[in-house]
Amino acid sequence: MKILLTGATGYIGRRLLVELLELGHQVTCIVRDKARLDISAFKKEQIEVIEADLLRSETLKHLPGDIEAAYYLVHSMSSNGDFSKTELNSAENFVCYLDQTHATQLIFLSGIINEKKLSKHLESRKAVEETLSKGKTPVTVLRAGIIIGSGSASFEIIRDLVEKLPVMLAPKWLETKCQPIAIRNVIEFLRGVLHQESTYNKHFDIYGPDLLTYKEMLLGFAQVRKLKRKIIIVPVFTPKLSSYWLYFVTSTQYDLAKNLVESMKADVVPHKNDLHAKLGIELIPYQSAIKMAFEKIEQNLVLSSWNDSGNNRIFRDKLTKHIEVPKFGVFQDNQQMEAKDPDRALQHIFSIGGRKGWYYGNWLWEFRGFLDRMFGGVGLRRGRKNALQLSAGEALDFWRVILVSREQKRLLLYAEMKLPGEAWLEFSIDENNIVHQTATFRPLGIAGRLYWIAMLPFHYFIFRGMLKKIVSC
């Protein structure tokens, strides 16, 4: 079967792609930037990647018309500005395209919208659902609440809160109810409804077996991790304070934290149905989903992370725009050392960041991450998805991976911390086994130049010490 997949670089899309290919389907992935989707591990005859932007209808004209089914997994909740308008425009353009194809089913993953008063996020999901339903293609809508899995936003937020705070002074919305679902079940539902005519032009809530409050979810997580935690509900937390609470304690961005808080103020309880029984899906309990997530983390098998997707400038510009590091109008710190064991040095380079740290002066890196959070940046808390492997487009602490190549023995990172300018950090090993480490900064005005001058003493010790650790055996 020929399937069109949108959102292939996102948390759900990456995992669904693997499942569809393993089932033998031909998949056409629609992405804004080909560089962000590594398909080298798949059979070339099974997969096609096309660059298109759903916000620009003219880019959709060259998409295939002979598709049999489509998945719509586009989401803009963490973006700045009016994400509701953005999501609606994308849906309208996609329907116009889909109406010209041979598709007999459109599958959309939405949110549970059973409450009368919906958050802005869920109102947007509902509007998208209504827009997609206006097209000629029958729509199957799956509505999910909190998704639990390695790398999911919900999982990582819960993990940050529980592992970092022995005692939590928490907002009142921790008493609201939801029915979390394991990421494995989500993928099973998405795969299971494909070409099931009984699901056409219908919507289904999908959920796990446990109805919990957010407080019970936190305590349940603590129980799995064998941690003693105490949660004290404080009624004086305003939505804005709650957003800052999530932002400073967890790895989430402020815009996402704000939208999450608004969504969490109302119960997200699903309407029961027997879809899981009809599809032969065994629902996974909440604590089992937590255990499964940590098994993936410990084995370095995390396939995707919510940090892989993004709506900031680097994604709008495409990664390839940042591969060519500027040479003029910039400041640079160049370090180089010979590596007696270049293979080991390369492994050190590709293992940098995350829980392993930056090899030298980690407390200074952490302090820089703290300052970044204070000024609204991402900080160091995003870590890395896999302790051993990197791919273009994924987050690495407060950097974004632009290029990673074992053949070229090169790693290029682009800074996403708050800066008065732009910054790149590059590592490479030449044919003489010399490791090159280059920090490049393109300043923005006088503030950028003063920033670089102020950081020079720290750069000398940090970058020199980091390179020594990289080349050491």
Buried (B, 14 or more C-beta within 10 A) or exposed (E): EBBBBBBBBBBBBBBBBBEBBEEEBBBBBBBBBBBBBBBEEBEEEBBBBBBBBBBEBEBBEEBBEEBBBBBBBBBBBBBEEEBBEBBBBBBBBBBEBBEEBEBBBBBBBBBBBBEEEBBBBBBBBBBBBEBBBEBEBBBBBBBBBBBBBBBBBBBBBBBBBBEEBEEBEBBEBBEBBBBBBBBBBBBBBBBBBBBBEEBBEBBBBBBBBBBBBBBBBBBBBBBBBEEEBEBEBEEEBEBEEBBBBBBBBBBBBBBBBBBBBBBBBBBBBBEEBEBBEBBEBEBBBBBBBBEBBBEBBEEEEBBBBBBBBBBBEBBEEBBBBBBEBEEEEBBBBEBBBEBEEBEBBBBBBBBBBBEEBBBBBBEBBBEBBBEBBEEEBBBBBBBBBBBEBBBBBBBBBBBBBBBBEEEEBBBBBBBBBBBBBBBBBBBBBEEEBBBBBBBBBBBEEEEBBEBBEEBEEEBEEBBBBBBEBBBBE
